[in-house]
Amino acid sequence: MSVLEWLGNTPWSVALHESRYVFLVVLTVHVLTLTVLVGTAVMIDLRLLGVVMTRVPVSEVMSRLLPWSGVGFAVMLASGALLFYAAPLLRYQNVFFRLKMAALLLAVANAWLFHHTVYRRIGQWDRERVPPDQARAAAVVSLALWAITISAGRMMAYQDYWFD
């Protein structure tokens, strides 16, 4: 028996998977917090692209939205872990789940790289209507990765349709 099979057969995993209401509540929380996270990320990315809020310094946009992003990300990860726990083998075998996880990890890496490189020099470009190329590139990558993450997450329900 694999670790994922063992995990999926634990009493709490079975109870969560078979629960009519708890699973749906966890799924709803996951989607709502994903909306908070991605909504704030999109606003930040659009500011970095010079599309919206061009009169507002990037640092102000970030300071107002990043706390919401952090809460959304934390709750999204917790609810996502519970959704995985409810059917670990089924999720792991789903090609769209793997794509979603890869895109999510790349999105986190992109954000980390942005904050540890370009954003450290924000004093040089904070009030620019259009930030430097590196900041805009990070924004484009972020938007693409979140679109892939969301699309792959949605497609997880249809794996059998595509690959049956």
Summary of the structure (lengths in Angstrom):
residues: 164
radius of gyration: 18.5
end to end distance: 25.0
largest distance: 58.6
contacts: 459
relative contact order: 0.14
helix: 82%
strand: 0%
